[in-house]
Amino acid sequence: MKKILLSLLAALSALGPGVVCSAQEETPSKLKLYGFIRNYMVFDTHEVNAGTQDLYFYMPKNSLVVDGMDANAVPSFRMLALTSRLGLNISGYRIGDTQVNGNIEGDFYCMNGSLATFRLRHAYMGILWDNLELGDLLLNVGQTWHPMAADLPHVTNLETGAPFNPFNRSPQVMFHWTVGKFTWTGGILYPMQYLPTGPNGKSAAYNKYGMIPEVYLGVSLRSGGFLGRIGVNVFSSKPLWEAPTIYILDEAAHELAYNFNETTTLRERLFAISPMAFLQYTHGSFQIKAKAVLAQSGEHMNLLSGYGTTFNWNRLALEYTPMRDLVGFLSFQYGKKFQFMAMFGLMQQLGTTKSLFAYQDSDRTLWLNNSADPRIQRALRATPTLAYNLGKLTFALEYNGTAAWFGDGDRNRGGLYESGHWVLNHRIQQMIKFSF
């Protein structure tokens, strides 16, 4: 324990004014420009919920039955020169015992409409102390991948496995402490581009005025070709909601009444805890990955999740309750010049942690990610891919089969459906990429 404290004190002292290095101890930075030019051609057999001119694919749309036929079962084709990327790596700068690296990266992305604009993806610095008595300490500050999303499946599509894998880049302060084969990770995050949902739509205000940042804690183990990682994400927000006033008719019988002409501001806090497990094995040109996340209120990570309200009879007050979702994938890749890869994904809503309280229907007190149809309760995906790498030029052909189960009727007290139907979309996607 004494060695651990001495190592931490040595790292923190490097940040303070006590360490003033002379010019001879300062090593200049090295800059490296990188990026790629990427083009897609996409064919779908069904209408889809998707972003970036339908390149970022979430789910097929629900069936729209007209005269006994599904009006959304319409094939479509698009060809787009989007998401080309440009980045700059800054490395090698050292002052005394402290090494500082950095990265800034953007791509062309359709945030609104059909005009492609240059968007910030990454902007972070890495402050490294690699000569401590016990291990190496790395501090990342800035916007980069959320630790829950960093391990991506083997695919060539733009959504890289979402919503079967968390997809989120956020401003963060994250420590990575490596001791032998283990790396301990912990820090705080704040939503920016990927936002939580709520009574006022998607907004960072739920966290801005909630005052408590998102927290991640995890540990990784590397040994030979094996990588294992477990972690937990704690999300807290304060989604203020003007709720119709509730009157207690019979506390013993749990009978309530409400008045839509009177409102009361619900100031309760939402707490959501999401554990994760990840495994990876690499041998030569073969690699396999598997990840599972038991997410609560994971809509800010592009999962098809959210939260609702429940009535606490002990406190005689409304509270928030998160929706639980089990998501995961299995993927593998083999080859270098000729590559075969595939991903298999599963998503299943498990219901809210407590029974929903509904005024007239549960949709009044349940807020879910609206990037796809909120009636989706489970989904499956398979994406086999063939790729040919000719130096820095890559040709890839990918099939994406996604089936979504849409609920029919009304939700139950857990936010789930008792009956529903499947909708299947077949997507064929061709990609050409030139990296530099």
Secondary structure by P-SEA (a helix, b strand, c coil): caaaaaaaaaaaaaaccccccccccbbbbbbbbbbbbbbbbbbbcccccccccccccccccccccccccccccccbbbbbbcccccbbbbcccccccbbbbbccbbbbbcccccbbbbbbcccbbbbbbcccccbbbbbbccccccccccccccccccccccccccccccccbbbbbbcccbbbbbbccccccccccccccccccccccccccbbbbbbbbbcccbbbbbbbbbbbbbbccccccccccccccccccccccbbbbbbbbbbbbbbbbbbbbbcccbbbbbbbbbccccccccccccccccccccccbbbbbbbbbbbccccccccccbbbbbbbbbbbbcccccbbbbccccccccccccccccccccbbbbbbbbbbbcccbbbbbbbbbbbbbbbcccccccccccccbbbbbbbbbbbbbbcc
